[in-house]
Amino acid sequence: MALALQTFATVKDANAALKAQGTRYLGGGTLVVRAANEGDVSVSGLVRSTEPSLST
């Protein structure tokens, strides 16, 4: 199973991408990578944001 990783500059753009079926947000404290490693086939894509306000 391959996972697609998409990176967006803003939270707004990342949120729009999360509307696609099978996508999950990849951020600090999420368990999405664990689920994917355990074979959860409902996860097909990961979305993350590099918006600076998320790291302050």
C-alpha positions as CSV (number, residue, x, y, z in Angstrom):
1,M,0.0,0.0,0.0
2,A,1.5,3.3,-1.0
3,L,0.7,6.6,0.8
4,A,0.6,9.9,-0.9
5,L,2.0,12.8,1.1
6,Q,0.9,16.3,0.2
7,T,2.3,19.5,1.8
8,F,0.5,22.8,1.8
9,A,1.7,26.3,2.9
10,T,-1.5,27.1,4.6
11,V,-4.0,25.4,6.9
12,K,-6.8,26.5,4.6
13,D,-5.3,24.6,1.6
14,A,-4.5,21.6,3.8
15,N,-8.1,21.6,5.0
16,A,-9.4,21.6,1.4
17,A,-7.3,18.6,0.6
18,L,-8.7,16.7,3.6
19,K,-12.1,16.6,1.8
20,A,-10.7,13.8,-0.4
21,Q,-11.7,10.3,0.8
22,G,-8.9,8.4,2.6
23,T,-6.8,11.5,3.5
24,R,-5.7,12.2,7.1
25,Y,-3.9,15.1,8.7
26,L,-0.3,14.4,9.6
27,G,0.7,16.5,12.6
28,G,2.3,16.3,16.0
29,G,0.6,13.7,18.2
30,T,-1.5,12.0,15.5
31,L,-1.7,8.3,15.3
32,V,-2.2,8.2,11.5
33,V,1.3,6.7,10.7
34,R,0.7,4.0,13.3
35,A,-2.6,3.1,11.7
36,A,-1.1,3.0,8.2
37,N,1.8,0.8,9.5
38,E,-0.7,-1.5,11.0
39,G,-2.4,-2.0,7.7
40,D,-5.4,0.4,8.0
41,V,-6.4,0.5,4.3
42,S,-8.8,3.4,4.8
43,V,-5.7,5.7,4.9
44,S,-4.5,6.5,1.4
45,G,-3.0,9.9,1.7
46,L,-1.4,12.2,4.3
47,V,-1.8,15.9,4.4
48,R,0.4,18.3,6.3
49,S,0.8,22.1,6.5
50,T,4.0,24.2,6.9
51,E,2.1,27.3,8.0
52,P,4.4,29.1,10.5
53,S,1.7,29.8,13.0
54,L,1.4,26.1,13.7
55,S,4.8,26.0,15.3
56,T,4.5,28.9,17.7
